[in-house]
Amino acid sequence: MSAAPDTAAPARYAQVPVGHYATVVALFCGLLLISNIGATKAISFGPINTDGGAFLFPLVYVLGDVLSEVYGLKAAKRAIYIGFFLAALAAFIFWLVAVSPAAAEWENQEAFEAILGFLPRIVIASLAAYLVGQLLNAWILVKLKEREKESRLWVRLLSSSFVGQGADTFVFAMIAFYGIFTGWAFINYLVVGFIYKVTVEVVMLPVTYYVIRKLKASEPTYQLVV
């Protein structure tokens, strides 16, 4: 016969870790998923060809910089892999919903498939580009920080973004749109997309600096090394 529970004892819960890492990772993954859905639409502003992911995806790299600078390569890679898993899961679930039998009153099957349907080429391009770009971005930033310590933050932010965004844009464009966009249209997409993403990161530098400074100051385990 089991003993009666001690009703006087408080209920037990796991302790929430100190710090803001979980919040940054949640924002990182959320922006990634929203961007991936937006990227299913190709858009044009006059002669400029891009996709809907352009509105938010550069911010994924901004948060990737924050993760790498404040929490290090191991923690950044953990966030990158979580984002990769969630993006792959989202693609699978959208495909599963699309192929499931539609209810008799559902009249938007074609619209759903057009926007969220499983397009292997786009999904593979998105996942491969994200993984290559983000891992390069994190690795370069951390390696530069090991040499520079806390000085010249702008150098490692821009250097890592230049390589990471370049790899991301190239891999995605080659897998997703090579042969669909041809000639100047493809070059336009490739070059303009890269320039735009890097420009956003340059414009966001003051915000990135502010967020990094605040996180370093508020994280109790951060050790300032000069």
N, C-alpha and C positions, 0 to 999 in steps of 0.2 A: 504494500500500500504506500503510495507516494506521499511525501510530506506536504502539508498545506503551504501554499505560497505565503511568503512574508509580506503581508499587505502594507506593513509600515515602511518597508524599504522602497526607495525611489526607483522608478523605471530606469533601465539602463539604455544608453545610447552611445554610439561611437562618437569620438571627439572630432569636430570639424577642424581640418588642418589650418594652421595659422598662415596668413598670406593671401595673395590675390591670384595665384597661378591658375586655379580652377576657373575663375571668372574670365581671365584672359583667354584660356583655352576654349571656353564656351563661346565667347565672341568670335574667336578665330574660326571655329567650326561652323558657327551660324552664318557668318559672312561667306564662307566657302560654299555652303549649300545653296544659299540664295543666289550667289554669282553663277553657279553651275546651271541653275534653272534659267536664269536670265541669258546665259550664253547660248541657249537653244535658238535664239532669234538673231539672225544677221541684220544689222542696221547700217544705214548710210546717212552721213551728214554731208551733203554735197558730194565732193569727190572722195571723201574719207569712208572707207569700209571697215567696220568692226563688228562686234557682237554685243548683246545686252549685258554680258558679264563685265564690260568695261566700266560700268558705273561703280561697282563695289569691289571687284577683284583686286585692284591695287592695294586696297586696305587690308586684304589678307596678308600681303607681303609686309605691310607696315607692322601688323601684329606679329608676323613671323620674326621681324627684326627685334621687336620688343621681347619676345620669348627668348630668342638667342642671346641678346645682350644682357638681360636681367637674370635668366634662369639657367643659361648654359646649353651646350649641345645636346646632352642626354634628355633634358626636359623638353627642348624644342623638338627633337625627333619624336618623342612620345606624343606631343600634340599633333605633329605632322601625320603620324601613323593613325591616330584617332580620326583625324579629318579624312584621311584616305579611306578608312573603313566605313565611315558614315556616308561618304560620297558614293562608294561602291554599293552600299546597302540601299541608298536612296534610288540609284539607278535600277537595282534589282526589283525593288518594291514597285516603282513606277511601271516597269515591264510586266510584273505579275498582275498589277491592277488592270493594265491595258489588255492583257490576253484573257482575263477572267470574263465569263459571260455577263453581258450587260443586262440590267433589269429592263423589262418591257417598256417602262415609261422613260427610260434614259435615252435622250436624243443627242447626246454630245460625244459619242464614242470617237468619231473622226477628229473632232477638235481636241479631245484628250490625247489621242495618239499623235496628233501633229505637234503638240507642245511637249508632252511628257513621255511619249512613246520611246521604246528602247531602240536607239540608233547605235549599233555597236561601234561604228567608226568614231562618233562623237564621244561616247563614253570612254572608249579606250584612249582617245586623244586627250581628253580632260584629265583622266586619272594619271596617265603617263607624264603629261606635262607638269601637272601639279607636284607629283612626287620628285621628279628630276629637279625642277626649279626650286622647290622649297628646301630640299636637302642640300643643294649647292649653296643656296642663300644662307642657310644656317651654318654650314661648315666654313664658308669663307669668312663670315662675320666673326665666328668664334676664333678662328685661326688668327685673324688680324687683331682681335682683342688680346690674345695671348702675347702678342708682340708689343702692342701699343698700350696695354692696360686700360686706364680710364681716359687717356688722351685721344684726341682726334676722332671722336665718335662719328662725325660726319663722313670721314673717309671710309670707315667700315660699313656704314649704312648705305652709302652710294655704291661702293665697290661690290658689295654682296648683292644689292638689288640689280645692278647692271648685269651681272653674270646670271643671277637667278631668273630675272625677268626675261633676259635674252633667251636662255635655255627653254623656259616655259613657253614663250611665244613661238619659238622655232619648232619645238616638238609638237605643240598643239596644231599649228598651222600645217605642218607637213602631214600629220596623220588625218586631221579633220577636213582640210579644205584643198589639199593638193589635187589638182585635176578638176575641182569644182570651180574655184577661182583660178583663172589662167592669166598668164602674161602680167600686165601692169596691175590688174585687180589683185592678184596673189601677192605681188611685191608690196602693193599699197597696204594690204591687210597686215602683212608681216612687219614692215618697217613702221608704219603709222601706229600699229598696235603697241609695238615695243617702245617707241618714243613717247606715246601717251602714258603708258604705265610708269615709265621712269620719271616723266614730268610730274605726275601726280605725287610720287614719292618725294621728289625734290620740294614741291609745294608744301607737302605735309611735314617736312623736316622740323619746323618749329613745334608742331604738335607732337611728333615722335619724341623729340628731345624732352618736352614737358612731361609726357607720360612716363618715359624711362626714368627721368629724374625723380618723379613722385614715387614710382614703384621702388626704386632703389632706396629711397629714404624711408619708405613705410614697411619694407620687408625686413622683419627682425633678423633674418639669417643672412642678409646680404653683407658681404665683407668687402669694404672699399679698399682696393689695392691701387696705389698711386705709383 
